[in-house]
């Protein structure tokens, strides 16, 4: 499958064929049946709180953050002696996963022929469109499935749906069947995690012609 997620503390490795599946490896299977993006956000926040509690036990200061809402955790909970500070972000699946990579909680490898979390020039094209191109018709999952039913959400989708989709993935122009093995690369091979958060992690949602606030 395109993504391999390693939980650093336990060494456990998960495989996922969508961004949403990768998030479910951390959050739990209930994430896959979340009924809408609001329910997904609530589940990411709950998972972030659990991860924060664990990280605090290991001596880290933890901040839970959404660029549209600000800091969601109580920073005063952290004591002065705590040396490390990590930030878990919950805006969407991509930035959630990348913030966990940055925090050292997980490591992610991705197949050489996919660009779910690695940078491809099509992410730049999307950003330059201020999000207008983030739609089902430009998403790898829709194209790969060649069907009006999105295989990630298992619901019928119109061509222009997907503007607020957490699992949208650029279609790079070629895609090898995910079950044929392949070469995996650390997603940090060519970009820093901060670059990936900036270039790949954002949702460029269009709201009245303006991209929504980003960090
Ligand atoms: S809803 Fe649309 S944008 Fe989201 S994963 Fe499905 S096809 Fe892609």
Boltz pocket constraint, residues with backbone or C-beta under 6 A from the ligand:
constraints:
  - pocket:
      binder: B
      contacts: [[A, 135], [A, 136], [A, 137], [A, 139], [A, 140], [A, 141], [A, 142], [A, 150], [A, 151], [A, 152], [A, 153], [A, 157], [A, 161], [A, 162], [A, 163], [A, 165], [A, 166], [A, 167], [A, 168], [A, 169]]
      max_distance: 6.0
